[in-house]
């Protein structure tokens, strides 16, 4: 190959790379312009703060999903898992109110339950997938139904509500700010930074990408594929637990409808952020942009009568399909 041809090839690769890396952020900027044109209220600080705060739940879960997807897996159970963990958290805190009292100790006990359950649920998904040699789609589809059914059973078909006095203590975790930035956004940022460092600067992150690219080659390279894949689901479960901790004080309740379609939003955030659905790549900051985009789309639908807000799920589904088609066309060039 001539030097000229090599230079053209390298230039084309840089352009493709720049498009995939910068694409989500360009789309985010265009979406902000669209929202402002549709309704001037969109650009107000109060509205943008609300949009960003609401994106924190899905964003944190999507960080975990980036690990799972980059290693070639998928987790459809995150929404149901969040509902189940929320329900158990509320039951645990309401129980310990009678013995420990209405204080932060009780809240911390509830948070501890959340973390333990998240880690356990992620471990179950990972072990059944790797040791059972069952496709992750099937495993997490099954656990999605299990977790949803369990929270419905615990709530007896209704709603589990947090003790009113305890909710007053716990409420600031969602509604308060630090240095003018809502606490959920700080948590989202910390989780994203840690996730980026782990994925891009550690051996575990490199192993995730190697397995996602080619699991057989990774195994021949002495990488414990089953252990790494299991750990990605544990990371996902931990992220769900963290998201649940900042979600419960928002409404102070949990029911069978909690977390519905969160799995769709988390996967959509990862895919439109540039991480390949087949694995082998990770664009964690793209995932962050994707989560914010999805929250903005829902907000814009609420501010306009052009499209019903009830079509939010349909819009997200279209976004996933289009994002995957773009990825495939990019590989084909």
N, C-alpha and C positions, 0 to 999 in steps of 0.2 A: 504494500500500500504506500502510495506516495505521501510525502510530508504534507502536501496540500489536502489530500483526502483525510489524513489523520487529523489535521487541524479542524476540518469541517465536521468530522465525527465527534471530536471532543467538544466543539461548540454546540453541536446538536444535543449532546448529552447534558451539557451545562444548562441549556435552555429547558430541556425536559425536567431536569432536577429542580431548577428554579420554579417551574410551573407547579410541580407537585408539592414543593415546600411552601411556596408563597400563595398558591391557589386558594387555600382556605381563608387566608387573611385578606386577599383581594375580594373574595366573595363576601366576607364579613363586612368589609368597608362598603361594598355596593349595597348590601342589605340595609345598612344604617342609612344610606342615602335614600333608598326606597322607602324605608319607614318614615323618614322625615318628610318626604314628598307626600306620602299618603295622609299623615296626620302630624302636625307640628308638635303635638303632645309627646310623641315618641322620643324626641331628643331631650326632653326635660330631665333634669338630674334625678328627680323622684322616680320617673318611669325607668330610666336606665339602671338605677340602683336596684329596683325591683327585678328587672330582667336578669341582671348579673347575679343577684342573690338566689333567684330561683334556678339559675343554671348550675349552681354549686352542687346540688344533689346529683344530677345526671353527670356533671363533669367529674366528680369524684369517682363515681361508679365506672365511668368511661375510662378513667386512668387505669383501673384494674382490668377492664376489658381490653385495653391496648396490650397488656401483657399476654392475656389469653390468646387473642387473635394473632399477635405477632409470632406466637409459638405454634400456630396452625390449629388452634381450637376455637370454640365458641361457647358462650354461656347464656342460655335463654332463661335461667332461673332467677336472675338478679332482682327483678321486680317483686316476685313472690317471696324471695328470700328476705327482702327489705320489709315486706308486710309482716312476715312471721317474726323477724327479729324485733320489729316495733311492738308487736303484740306481747311478746315475752318480756321485753323491757318494761312495758307499762304494768303488766301483772306483777313483775318482780318489785318495781318501785312502790306500787300500791300496797304490796304485802309488807315491805320493810318500813313503811310509814308507821305502822302500828308498833314496831319494836325499836326502830332506830330514830324515828321522828321525822318531821318535815324540815329537812336540812340538806346541805350539799352532799353529805355522806350517802344519803339514800340515792341521790342523783348519780353519784359516782359508782355506786353498786349497780345501778341500772346500766350505766355505760360499760361496766365490766362484763355484765351479761351480754351486751351487744357484741363486744369484741370477741368473747369466747364463742358465741354462737356463729358469728361470721367466719371465724377461723375453722370451726368444726364443719360448717356447711360447705365451705370451700374445699376442705380436705375430703369430704365425702364425694363431692363432684369429681375431684381429681383422682382419687383412688379407684372409684368405680369406672372411670374412663380408662385409666392406664392399666390397672390390674385386671379389670373385667374385659379389657380389649373391646370396649363398646364405643361407638362413635359419640363424641361429645354432644352432638346435636340431640341424639336420642336420650343420653343420660340426663342432660339439663332440661330437656323437654319433660322428662319424667319427674325430676325434682321440682320443676316449676309447678306442676300439678299438686305434688305432695305438700310443698310449703304453703301454697294458696289454700289448700284444704285444711291444713293444720290451723292457720290463723282464723279461718271461718269457724272451725270447731271450738277454738279457744274463746271466740267472741260469741259463740252460740248463735251464729248467723247475724249478729248485730254489730255493735261497735264497742271496742275497749277504750275507756276514757281514763286519762291520768287524773290522779287526785288533784282537785282544784288548787289547793294551797301549794302543793308541790310544783304544779305547773307555773305558778307565780315565781318560784325560785329558778326553775329551769328555763323559763321563757327568754331571758336575755341571751342565751346561747344562739338563738336565731335572730332576735330582733335588735340586739345591741351592736354597737360599732366600736372599732379600735382605730384611733387616728383617722376617723372619718370614714373608714371602710368597714362594711358589715362583717361580722365575725365569720359567717359561712364562706365569704370570699377569701378571707385569710386562710381558712382551713383548706379550701380548694387550691389556693396558690401553694401552700406548703406541701400538700399531697402531690401536686403536679411537679414541683421542683424535685422532690424525693424520687418520684417515678421516673423523671427524665434522667436523673443521675444514675439510678439503678439500671435502667435500660441501656444507657449509652456509655457508662463509665465503669461498669462492673463485669466480672466474668459471667455472673448469672444472666445479665442482659444480653451479652454476646451469645450465650448458649441458647437463649430464647429465640433469637433471630436465626441462629444456625439450624435449630430444630424446625423452625417454620419454613426455612428455605428447602431443607431436605433432611428429614428425620433419619433416614438410613445412613447417609453420609455422616451425620452428627454422631450416630451410634458407633460407626467405625472409627470415629475420632476420639473414642473413649468418653463421650458425654453420656451421662446417665439420663437418657431421654425421659423415662417414666418419672423420675424424681423431679426434674425441671418442670415438666408439664404439670405435675401435681402441685408444685409450688406456685405456678401461675394462677391456678384456681384458688389457692389459699390467699394469694395477694388480692384476687378479685373479691373473695369473701370478706377480707379485712376492709377493703374499700367500701363495700356495701355496709359494713358495720359502722364505719366512720360517717358515711352519708346518713345513715339512720339516726345516729346520735344527734346530728344537727337538724334532722327533719322532725323528730318527735315533738320538740317544743313549739314547732310552728302551729300545729293543730291540736296537739295534746291528745291524740286518739289514733287508733288503728282499726282497720276493718278489712274485709275481703277485697275492697276496691283500692286499698293502699298500694301504690307502686305499679298500678296497671299500665302497661306499655313502656315501663322504664327500660326493659330489655331492648325494645325497638329503638328508643332514643339513644341508649348507650352505644349500641352497635352502629347506629347511624352517625353518631359523633365521631367514632373511631374511623369509619370508612370515608366519610367526607373530609376527615382530617388528613387523609393520605396514606393510612396504614392499609396494606393489601389484605383483602379478606382471606386469601390463601396463606397468609403468614410470610415471614421472612423480612419484613420491613416494620419500622415503627416511626411514627411522626407524632410524638406525644404532644407537642405544642399545637400541632394541627388538630389533635383530639380536643384540646382546650378550646380552640377556635370553633370547632364543630359543635361542641356543647353549647357555647354561647349563641351560635347561629340558630340552633334549634329552639332555644328559648326566645330569641328575637322573632322567629317565624310565628310562634304561638302568640306572642305579644302583638305583632302586626295584624294577625288575623282577628284579634280582639278589637283592634282599633279601626278596622275597615269592615264595610258591609259587602265588599266585592266577593269575598269567599267566606263561607260559614266557618266559624271557629271549630265546629264539630268535624271539619275535614282535616284537622291538624294531623291526625294519624295517617290519613291518605297522602298528605303532602310529604310527611317524613318517609313513607314507603317509597314514593316516587324518587325522593332524594337518594335513598339507598341504591335503588336500581340504576339511576343515572350515574352515581358515583362509581359503581362497579363497572358499568359500561365504559366510562372514561378511563378507568384503570386498565381495562382490557385493550382498549384502542391504543393507549399509550405504549403497552407492551408490544403491540403489533407493529409499531413503526420501526 
